Amino acid sequence: MTCAGDIDATMRCCTLCPRRCRADRVSGPLGVCRAGSVVKVFRWGPHFGEEPPISGSRGSGTVFFSHCPLGCIYCQNHPWTAGGLGDEVGVAGLAGILRDLAAKGCHNWNLVTPEPWMPQIREAVAEVRGSGVSLPVVCNTSAYANVETMSEYRELCDIALVDLRYSGAACAAEASHAPDYPVFARRFVRWCRDTLGPLRIGPDGIATGGTVVRILVLPGHAEEAVESLRYLRNACGRDITVSIMSQYTPAHAALSRPGWDRTITEEEFARVTDEAARLGLDEGWTQPWASAVGNDVFLGANMQPGEGTVAAGVEAGVSLGSNLGNRAENIRKALDALAATPGVRLVAVSDFYETEPVDVPPEFADARFVNAAAVFSVSIPLEEWSRRCHEVEDALGRVRTGYHHPRPIDVDLLWFGEETRDEPHLHLPHPQISTRRFVCEPLAQIRPGLRLPGLGATVRELLAALPEKPAVTPLREGDTP
């Protein structure tokens, strides 16, 4: 429990988080998180980079609060969580922000690191709801939280979006100065599961309540994540929704800490995703392995203060092929054109492969293809991206005379984030990922651990199940392009 129920008394004897500093946040000295008594916000706006049922189509109404009790050495939000940047908006200002987010059409109020400010948030939410404006509240937290505090402020947690970062005291002490993190975090996750229940999604695909547990894979500490998954399976069951994240990027103090100053390896990420599959934890999402993605796109430290949309590009994969003209050059031109699209960034490209044509009439049997796979970060709608791929084909001379005819370029959409489509001219994920070696082998080079909805296995596993023929051979220097 807090020292007293009203804001002033709580601020003069703060025990909101597990640090239990009993700091006087009005007169000082301040506690571990360095938060004062007036609620401070760094940024707010619709967030389109959260898990799909949280962000939806209109964004999650996110408020990034200043100050944090945990103090992670790799914190991507360190300018305001550790550095204290932000504006003192007060309860009235926070109520105005919440009203604005609702007016923008956001699906929920997403409170990021709310722990130091629970009494002020309660008052602001009550004021807004009292005026007839209400959205579900997402409690977006590191899980370093007191169950007693969260129980007291239960109305501020309709949906728990909660991290589970460490399973051992030593790692928690090294990375977050909190050796007791595993005890408090596991207790809080269990409270979320028991109190809020599993994630509930409405007919519109938007979360209405429940629990999502995020597992961020840390460099050199994949086993911490594995142990956390095992805990979740034992304590919460198979229906707990898990979001496995590959986006660790060295930031803040981690930039100068050996072992923490690198991204994770593909093997480390596969260790965690394989264990999740073994445990049957198949409710949720798996971020693609992001070593080559340019993880700085996820860094909160790159955000500007104040009001603004938080956008995150969707990862989208394409398969490219050519069997007419200078095949390799056609593919390079297509990649350049796609990457030049506003809102699109090229992330990874496979080697080029020469492949035997499949299911073609005899007169085209010698028209061998060059194939490749590529991954893009796409911040434009799916329909616009699909249209852009067709425009690039047309610009490079593609004439749609027949499926089996030679052509200078094919650009096929393989996947687009978590989208699933089964339409006459758009199938996502593309079924040929699992049936055609000329699609799967290039993709396995750049995204071997990728799991896509409905395919039931990683790309690496799908490739292992495919026959060796028709042959797919790396295009080597000196080969006819």
C-alpha positions as CSV (number, residue, x, y, z in Angstrom):
1,M,0.0,0.0,0.0
2,T,1.0,3.6,-0.4
3,C,1.6,5.7,2.6
4,A,-1.7,7.5,2.2
5,G,-4.5,7.6,-0.3
6,D,-4.2,11.2,-1.6
7,I,-1.6,12.5,-4.0
8,D,0.2,14.8,-1.6
9,A,0.6,12.3,1.1
10,T,1.8,9.6,-1.3
11,M,4.3,12.0,-2.8
12,R,5.7,12.8,0.6
13,C,6.3,9.1,1.5
14,C,6.5,7.2,-1.8
15,T,6.4,3.5,-1.7
16,L,4.7,3.0,-5.1
17,C,7.4,0.7,-6.6
18,P,9.5,-2.1,-5.3
19,R,12.3,0.3,-4.4
20,R,10.1,1.6,-1.5
21,C,12.3,4.6,-1.1
22,R,9.8,6.5,1.2
23,A,11.2,9.5,-0.6
24,D,9.7,13.0,-0.1
25,R,9.0,13.8,-3.7
26,V,7.6,17.3,-2.7
27,S,10.4,18.7,-0.6
28,G,13.2,16.2,-1.3
29,P,15.5,14.4,-1.3
30,L,14.2,12.5,-4.3
31,G,14.2,8.7,-4.6
32,V,15.8,6.3,-7.0
33,C,13.6,7.2,-10.0
34,R,14.2,11.0,-9.4
35,A,10.5,11.8,-10.0
36,G,9.1,14.9,-8.4
37,S,5.5,15.4,-7.4
38,V,4.1,17.0,-10.7
39,V,3.4,14.4,-13.4
40,K,5.8,14.8,-16.3
41,V,5.3,13.6,-19.9
42,F,7.9,13.4,-22.7
43,R,5.7,12.5,-25.7
44,W,2.3,11.4,-26.6
45,G,0.4,10.4,-29.7
46,P,-1.0,7.5,-31.7
47,H,1.4,4.5,-31.7
48,F,1.4,2.2,-34.7
49,G,4.3,0.0,-33.6
50,E,2.7,-2.0,-30.8
51,E,1.3,-5.5,-31.1
52,P,-1.5,-5.7,-33.7
53,P,-4.5,-5.8,-31.4
54,I,-3.1,-2.9,-29.4
55,S,-2.2,-0.5,-32.3
56,G,-5.0,-1.7,-34.6
57,S,-5.7,0.6,-37.5
58,R,-6.1,3.9,-35.6
59,G,-3.1,3.6,-33.3
60,S,-2.7,3.1,-29.6
61,G,-3.0,6.4,-27.6
62,T,0.4,6.3,-26.0
63,V,1.7,8.5,-23.2
64,F,5.5,8.3,-22.5
65,F,6.0,9.3,-18.9
66,S,9.3,10.7,-17.6
67,H,11.3,8.8,-15.0
68,C,11.5,5.1,-14.3
69,P,12.3,3.1,-11.2
70,L,14.3,0.3,-13.0
71,G,17.3,2.0,-14.6
72,C,18.2,-0.4,-17.4
73,I,21.7,0.2,-18.8
74,Y,20.3,-0.4,-22.4
75,C,17.1,1.7,-22.0
76,Q,16.1,3.0,-25.5
77,N,14.0,5.7,-23.8
78,H,16.8,6.9,-21.5
79,P,16.6,10.6,-22.4
80,W,13.4,10.8,-20.4
81,T,13.4,7.7,-18.2
82,A,16.9,8.2,-16.9
83,G,17.6,11.8,-18.0
84,G,14.3,13.2,-16.8
85,L,13.4,15.1,-20.0
86,G,9.8,16.0,-20.4
87,D,7.2,18.6,-19.5
88,E,5.4,18.9,-16.1
89,V,1.9,18.8,-17.4
90,G,0.1,18.2,-14.1
91,V,-3.2,16.4,-13.7
92,A,-5.1,18.8,-15.8
93,G,-2.6,18.7,-18.6
94,L,-2.6,14.9,-18.6
95,A,-6.4,14.8,-18.7
96,G,-6.2,17.1,-21.8
97,I,-3.7,14.7,-23.4
98,L,-6.0,11.7,-22.8
99,R,-9.0,13.6,-24.2
100,D,-6.9,14.5,-27.3
101,L,-5.9,10.9,-27.9
102,A,-9.5,9.7,-27.7
103,A,-10.6,12.5,-30.1
104,K,-7.9,11.3,-32.6
105,G,-9.7,7.9,-32.6
106,C,-7.1,5.9,-30.7
107,H,-8.2,2.4,-29.6
108,N,-6.9,2.8,-26.0
109,W,-4.8,4.8,-23.6
110,N,-1.4,3.3,-23.5
111,L,0.5,4.4,-20.4
112,V,4.3,3.7,-20.8
113,T,6.2,3.4,-17.4
114,P,3.3,4.8,-15.3
115,E,4.6,3.4,-12.0
116,P,5.8,6.7,-10.5
117,W,2.6,8.5,-11.4
118,M,-0.3,6.2,-10.5
119,P,-2.1,8.7,-8.2
120,Q,-1.9,11.5,-10.7
121,I,-3.0,9.2,-13.6
122,R,-5.9,8.0,-11.5
123,E,-7.1,11.6,-11.0
124,A,-6.7,12.5,-14.7
125,V,-8.5,9.3,-16.0
126,A,-11.3,9.9,-13.5
127,E,-11.7,13.4,-14.7
128,V,-11.9,12.4,-18.4
129,R,-14.2,9.4,-17.7
130,G,-16.4,11.7,-15.6
131,S,-16.9,13.8,-18.8
132,G,-18.2,10.8,-20.7
133,V,-14.9,9.9,-22.6
134,S,-13.5,6.5,-21.9
135,L,-11.0,4.1,-23.5
136,P,-9.5,0.8,-22.2
137,V,-6.2,1.5,-20.4
138,V,-3.0,-0.3,-21.4
139,C,-0.5,-0.6,-18.5
140,N,2.8,-0.7,-20.4
141,T,5.3,-1.7,-17.8
142,S,8.7,-3.3,-17.1
143,A,6.9,-5.5,-14.5
144,Y,9.1,-4.1,-11.8
145,A,6.0,-3.3,-9.9
146,N,4.3,-3.8,-6.5
147,V,1.2,-6.0,-6.7
148,E,-0.2,-4.0,-3.8
149,T,0.1,-0.8,-5.7
150,M,-1.4,-2.2,-8.9
151,S,-4.3,-3.7,-7.0
152,E,-5.0,-0.3,-5.5
153,Y,-5.0,1.2,-8.9
154,R,-6.7,-1.7,-10.7
155,E,-8.9,0.7,-12.9
156,L,-5.7,1.8,-14.6
157,C,-4.9,-1.7,-16.0
158,D,-7.5,-3.1,-18.4
159,I,-4.8,-4.6,-20.6
160,A,-1.3,-5.4,-19.2
161,L,1.5,-5.1,-21.8
162,V,4.2,-6.3,-19.5
163,D,7.9,-7.2,-19.9
164,L,9.6,-10.2,-18.4
165,R,13.2,-9.6,-18.9
166,Y,15.3,-11.6,-16.4
167,S,15.0,-14.9,-14.6
168,G,18.1,-14.6,-12.5
169,A,19.2,-12.0,-9.9
170,A,22.7,-11.6,-11.3
171,C,21.6,-10.5,-14.8
172,A,18.9,-8.2,-13.3
173,A,21.5,-6.6,-11.0
174,E,24.0,-6.1,-13.8
175,A,21.6,-4.7,-16.4
176,S,18.9,-3.0,-14.3
177,H,20.4,-2.5,-10.8
178,A,17.6,-4.6,-9.4
179,P,18.6,-8.1,-8.2
180,D,15.0,-8.5,-6.9
181,Y,13.5,-8.0,-10.3
182,P,12.7,-11.7,-11.0
183,V,10.7,-12.0,-7.7
184,F,8.6,-8.9,-8.2
185,A,8.2,-9.3,-12.0
186,R,7.0,-12.9,-11.8
187,R,4.7,-12.1,-9.0
188,F,3.3,-9.2,-11.0
189,V,2.9,-11.2,-14.2
190,R,1.0,-13.9,-12.2
191,W,-1.2,-11.2,-10.8
192,C,-2.0,-9.8,-14.3
193,R,-2.9,-13.3,-15.5
194,D,-5.0,-14.1,-12.5
195,T,-6.7,-10.7,-12.3
196,L,-7.0,-9.6,-15.9
197,G,-7.1,-13.1,-17.6
198,P,-5.9,-14.0,-21.0
199,L,-5.9,-11.5,-23.8
200,R,-9.4,-10.8,-25.1
201,I,-9.9,-9.4,-28.6
202,G,-13.2,-8.0,-29.9
203,P,-14.8,-8.7,-33.3
204,D,-12.9,-5.7,-34.7
205,G,-9.6,-7.3,-33.9
206,I,-8.8,-4.8,-31.1
207,A,-7.8,-5.9,-27.6
208,T,-10.4,-5.2,-24.9
209,G,-8.7,-6.7,-21.9
210,G,-6.2,-9.3,-20.6
211,T,-2.5,-9.9,-20.5
212,V,0.4,-9.8,-23.0
213,V,3.9,-10.7,-21.8
214,R,6.9,-9.4,-23.8
215,I,10.1,-11.4,-23.9
216,L,13.0,-9.2,-25.1
217,V,16.0,-11.4,-26.0
218,L,19.2,-10.0,-24.6
219,P,22.7,-10.5,-26.0
220,G,24.5,-13.3,-24.3
221,H,21.5,-14.0,-22.1
222,A,19.1,-16.1,-24.3
223,E,18.8,-18.5,-21.4
224,E,17.2,-15.8,-19.3
225,A,14.4,-15.6,-21.9
226,V,14.2,-19.4,-22.1
227,E,13.7,-19.7,-18.3
228,S,11.1,-16.9,-18.4
229,L,9.2,-18.9,-21.1
230,R,9.3,-22.0,-18.9
231,Y,8.0,-20.0,-16.0
232,L,5.1,-18.6,-18.1
233,R,4.2,-22.1,-19.3
234,N,4.1,-23.5,-15.7
235,A,2.6,-20.5,-14.0
236,C,0.1,-19.2,-16.6
237,G,-0.6,-22.1,-19.0
238,R,-0.4,-22.3,-22.7
239,D,-3.0,-19.6,-23.3
240,I,-0.8,-16.8,-22.1
241,T,-0.1,-14.4,-24.9
242,V,3.6,-14.0,-25.5
243,S,5.4,-11.4,-27.7
244,I,9.0,-12.5,-28.4
245,M,11.1,-9.5,-29.4
246,S,14.4,-9.4,-31.3
247,Q,14.8,-5.6,-31.3
248,Y,17.5,-5.2,-28.6
249,T,19.8,-2.4,-29.7
250,P,22.8,-1.1,-27.6
251,A,21.9,2.2,-26.2
252,H,22.6,4.4,-23.2
253,A,25.3,2.9,-20.9
254,A,25.2,-0.4,-22.8
255,L,27.2,1.2,-25.6
256,S,30.3,1.0,-23.5
257,R,29.6,-2.3,-21.7
258,P,31.3,-5.4,-23.2
259,G,28.7,-8.1,-24.0
260,W,25.8,-5.5,-24.0
261,D,27.3,-3.5,-26.8
262,R,26.0,-5.7,-29.6
263,T,22.7,-6.9,-31.1
264,I,21.6,-10.4,-30.6
265,T,22.6,-13.2,-32.9
266,E,20.3,-15.3,-35.0
267,E,21.3,-18.3,-33.0
268,E,20.3,-16.6,-29.7
269,F,17.0,-15.6,-31.1
270,A,16.3,-19.1,-32.5
271,R,17.1,-20.6,-29.2
272,V,14.2,-18.6,-27.6
273,T,11.7,-19.1,-30.5
274,D,12.4,-22.8,-30.6
275,E,11.8,-23.1,-26.9
276,A,8.5,-21.2,-27.2
277,A,7.4,-23.7,-29.9
278,R,8.5,-26.7,-27.8
279,L,6.5,-25.4,-24.9
280,G,3.4,-24.9,-27.0
281,L,3.3,-21.1,-26.4
282,D,1.8,-20.3,-29.7
283,E,-0.5,-17.4,-28.7
284,G,1.0,-14.1,-29.6
285,W,3.7,-12.8,-32.0
286,T,7.4,-13.3,-32.8
287,Q,9.3,-10.3,-34.1
288,P,11.5,-11.3,-37.1
289,W,15.2,-11.6,-36.2
290,A,16.3,-8.0,-36.6
291,S,20.1,-8.1,-36.6
292,A,20.1,-6.7,-40.2
293,V,17.0,-4.5,-39.8
294,G,18.7,-1.4,-38.5
295,N,17.3,-1.6,-35.0
296,D,17.6,2.2,-34.5
297,V,14.1,2.4,-36.0
298,F,12.9,1.1,-32.7
299,L,14.8,3.5,-30.5
300,G,12.7,5.8,-28.4
301,A,15.8,8.0,-28.0
302,N,15.3,9.1,-31.6
303,M,11.8,10.5,-30.8
304,Q,11.2,14.2,-30.4
305,P,9.4,15.6,-27.4
306,G,5.8,16.7,-27.4
307,E,2.8,15.5,-29.4
308,G,3.4,13.3,-32.4
309,T,2.6,10.0,-34.0
310,V,4.8,7.0,-33.2
311,A,5.2,5.0,-36.4
312,A,7.0,1.7,-37.0
313,G,7.5,0.2,-40.4
314,V,6.0,-3.2,-41.0
315,E,8.4,-5.9,-42.1
316,A,7.5,-7.1,-45.5
317,G,9.1,-9.7,-47.7
318,V,9.2,-10.1,-51.4
319,S,10.4,-12.7,-53.9
320,L,12.0,-11.4,-57.1
321,G,12.6,-13.4,-60.3
322,S,13.7,-12.7,-63.9
323,N,14.2,-15.0,-66.9
324,L,14.3,-12.4,-69.7
325,G,17.1,-10.0,-70.6
326,N,19.9,-9.2,-68.1
327,R,18.2,-11.1,-65.3
328,A,20.4,-10.0,-62.4
329,E,20.3,-6.4,-63.5
330,N,16.5,-6.5,-63.7
331,I,16.4,-7.6,-60.1
332,R,18.8,-4.9,-59.0
333,K,16.7,-2.3,-60.7
334,A,13.6,-3.6,-59.1
335,L,15.2,-3.5,-55.6
336,D,16.4,0.1,-56.2
337,A,13.0,1.2,-57.4
338,L,11.2,-0.4,-54.4
339,A,13.7,1.1,-52.0
340,A,13.2,4.5,-53.4
341,T,9.5,4.5,-52.5
342,P,8.7,7.1,-49.8
343,G,8.0,5.3,-46.5
344,V,10.0,2.2,-47.6
345,R,13.5,1.1,-46.5
346,L,15.5,-1.9,-47.8
347,V,16.5,-4.1,-44.9
348,A,18.1,-7.3,-46.3
349,V,18.7,-8.9,-49.7
350,S,19.6,-12.6,-50.3
351,D,22.3,-13.7,-52.8
352,F,21.0,-14.3,-56.3
353,Y,20.2,-17.9,-57.3
354,E,19.7,-19.5,-60.7
355,T,16.8,-21.8,-60.8
356,E,15.1,-24.2,-63.2
357,P,11.7,-23.0,-64.5
358,V,8.8,-24.8,-62.9
359,D,5.6,-26.0,-64.7
360,V,6.4,-24.3,-68.0
361,P,5.6,-25.5,-71.6
362,P,8.5,-27.2,-73.5
363,E,9.3,-24.1,-75.5
364,F,10.2,-22.2,-72.3
365,A,12.1,-25.0,-70.6
366,D,15.5,-23.4,-71.2
367,A,14.5,-19.9,-69.9
368,R,16.1,-20.3,-66.5
369,F,15.3,-17.8,-63.8
370,V,17.5,-15.7,-61.5
371,N,15.7,-15.4,-58.1
372,A,16.3,-13.5,-54.9
373,A,14.4,-12.6,-51.7
374,A,14.4,-9.2,-50.0
375,V,13.0,-7.7,-46.8
376,F,11.8,-4.2,-46.5
377,S,10.5,-2.0,-43.7
378,V,7.3,-0.5,-45.0
379,S,5.4,2.4,-43.5
380,I,2.7,2.6,-46.2
381,P,-0.6,0.6,-46.3
382,L,-0.6,-2.9,-47.7
383,E,-2.7,-2.0,-50.7
384,E,-0.3,0.9,-51.6
385,W,2.7,-1.4,-51.2
386,S,1.1,-4.1,-53.4
387,R,0.3,-1.4,-56.1
388,R,3.9,-0.2,-55.9
389,C,5.2,-3.6,-56.6
390,H,3.1,-3.9,-59.7
391,E,4.2,-0.4,-60.8
392,V,7.8,-1.5,-60.6
393,E,7.1,-4.6,-62.7
394,D,5.4,-2.5,-65.3
395,A,8.2,0.0,-65.4
396,L,10.7,-2.7,-66.1
397,G,8.8,-4.1,-69.0
398,R,6.6,-6.8,-67.5
399,V,3.8,-7.7,-70.0
400,R,1.2,-9.9,-68.5
401,T,0.8,-12.2,-71.4
402,G,0.6,-15.4,-69.5
403,Y,1.8,-17.0,-66.3
404,H,4.4,-19.3,-68.0
405,H,5.8,-16.8,-70.4
406,P,9.3,-15.4,-69.9
407,R,9.3,-12.0,-68.2
408,P,12.0,-9.4,-67.2
409,I,10.8,-9.2,-63.6
410,D,8.4,-10.8,-61.1
411,V,7.8,-9.1,-57.7
412,D,5.7,-11.3,-55.4
413,L,4.6,-10.3,-52.0
414,L,5.6,-13.0,-49.4
415,W,4.3,-11.4,-46.2
416,F,3.4,-8.1,-44.8
417,G,3.7,-8.0,-41.0
418,E,1.1,-10.2,-39.4
419,E,-1.4,-9.8,-42.3
420,T,-3.3,-12.8,-43.6
421,R,-5.1,-12.5,-46.9
422,D,-6.8,-15.0,-49.2
423,E,-8.0,-12.9,-52.1
424,P,-8.0,-13.6,-55.8
425,H,-4.8,-11.5,-56.4
426,L,-3.3,-11.4,-52.9
427,H,-2.4,-14.3,-50.7
428,L,-0.5,-13.6,-47.5
429,P,1.6,-15.3,-46.4
430,H,2.4,-16.4,-49.9
431,P,1.8,-20.2,-50.2
432,Q,4.9,-20.7,-52.4
433,I,7.1,-20.0,-49.3
434,S,6.4,-23.6,-48.3
435,T,6.1,-25.2,-51.7
436,R,8.7,-23.7,-54.0
437,R,12.4,-24.0,-53.4
438,F,13.2,-21.0,-55.6
439,V,11.3,-18.9,-53.1
440,C,12.2,-20.6,-49.8
441,E,16.0,-21.0,-50.3
442,P,16.8,-17.3,-50.9
443,L,14.5,-16.4,-48.0
444,A,16.2,-18.9,-45.7
445,Q,19.5,-17.1,-46.2
446,I,18.2,-13.9,-44.7
447,R,15.2,-15.0,-42.5
448,P,15.8,-18.6,-41.5
449,G,14.1,-18.3,-38.1
450,L,11.0,-16.5,-39.5
451,R,7.6,-18.0,-38.5
452,L,4.6,-16.7,-40.5
453,P,0.9,-17.2,-39.7
454,G,-0.5,-20.5,-41.0
455,L,2.8,-22.0,-42.1
456,G,3.5,-23.9,-38.9
457,A,7.3,-23.9,-39.1
458,T,10.3,-21.7,-39.5
459,V,11.6,-20.9,-43.0
460,R,14.6,-23.0,-42.3
461,E,12.4,-26.0,-41.4
462,L,10.2,-25.5,-44.5
463,L,13.3,-25.5,-46.7
464,A,14.6,-28.8,-45.1
465,A,11.2,-30.4,-46.1
466,L,11.4,-29.4,-49.7
467,P,12.8,-31.7,-52.4
468,E,16.2,-30.9,-54.0
469,K,14.6,-30.6,-57.4
470,P,14.0,-28.4,-59.3
471,A,17.5,-27.2,-58.6
472,V,18.3,-23.9,-57.0
473,T,22.0,-22.9,-57.5
474,P,23.8,-19.8,-56.2
475,L,24.6,-17.4,-59.1
476,R,28.4,-17.0,-59.0
477,E,30.7,-14.4,-60.4
478,G,31.3,-15.0,-64.1
479,D,27.9,-16.8,-64.6
480,T,25.7,-15.4,-67.3
481,P,23.6,-12.8,-65.6
